């Protein structure tokens, strides 16, 4: 098999930037869609049960709880990675 030659230039730096941004773009999408899901779900139930705006407000609160829970989860994962990083690099080459 031939080894793939590393590309250089603007295209390569753009690919590296998108690869680095990928997890953060995914996180933003998860947060936005999670919030929208609960708010829209509350709104649909409000229209169906004719209780506007109460279930929409409940959906907004549940959406905020979901967003905070996801941010907490990401924070814990990042802290664990930071704690592991010094030990991983100390094993040398």
C-alpha positions in Angstrom: 0.0 0.0 0.0 1.1 3.5 -0.7 1.4 5.9 2.1 -0.9 8.9 1.6 1.0 12.1 1.2 0.1 14.8 3.6 -1.5 17.8 1.9 -0.3 21.2 2.7 -1.7 24.7 2.1 -5.1 26.3 2.6 -7.1 23.1 2.0 -5.2 21.2 4.6 -5.5 23.9 7.2 -9.3 24.2 6.5 -9.7 20.4 7.0 -7.8 20.6 10.3 -9.9 23.5 11.5 -13.1 21.7 10.6 -11.9 18.5 12.3 -11.1 20.5 15.4 -14.5 22.3 15.4 -16.5 19.1 14.8 -17.2 18.2 18.4 -18.2 21.7 19.3 -20.6 22.1 16.3 -22.1 18.8 17.3 -22.6 19.9 20.9 -24.2 23.2 19.8 -26.6 21.2 17.6 -27.5 18.8 20.4 -28.2 21.7 22.8 -30.3 23.6 20.3 -32.3 20.6 19.2 -32.8 19.4 22.7 -34.3 22.7 23.8 -36.4 23.0 20.7 -37.8 19.4 21.2 -39.1 20.2 24.7 -40.5 23.6 23.9 -42.2 22.5 20.7 -43.5 19.4 22.4 -45.0 21.5 25.2 -46.5 23.9 22.6 -48.1 21.0 20.7 -49.6 19.6 23.9 -50.8 23.0 24.8 -52.6 23.4 21.5 -54.1 19.9 21.8 -55.2 20.3 25.4 -56.0 24.1 25.1 -53.9 25.0 28.1 -51.6 27.6 26.4 -49.0 28.7 27.7 -48.5 26.3 30.6 -47.1 23.2 29.0 -44.9 25.4 26.7 -43.4 26.8 29.9 -43.0 23.3 31.4 -41.3 22.3 28.1 -39.0 25.3 28.3 -38.0 24.4 31.9 -37.4 20.7 30.9 -35.4 21.9 27.9 -33.2 24.1 30.1 -32.7 21.1 32.5 -31.6 19.0 29.6 -29.2 21.6 28.3 -27.6 22.1 31.8 -27.3 18.3 32.2 -25.6 17.9 28.8 -23.2 20.8 29.6 -22.5 19.2 33.0 -21.8 15.8 31.3 -19.4 17.5 28.8 -17.6 19.3 31.6 -17.1 16.1 33.6 -15.7 14.4 30.5 -13.3 17.2 29.8 -12.1 17.3 33.4 -11.4 13.5 33.2 -9.4 14.0 30.0 -7.3 16.8 31.6 -6.5 14.6 34.6 -5.5 11.7 32.3 -3.4 13.8 29.9 -0.3 14.3 32.1 -0.1 10.6 32.9 -0.4 9.6 29.2 2.4 11.9 28.1 4.8 10.8 30.9 5.1 7.3 29.5 7.5 8.7 26.9 8.3 7.6 23.4 
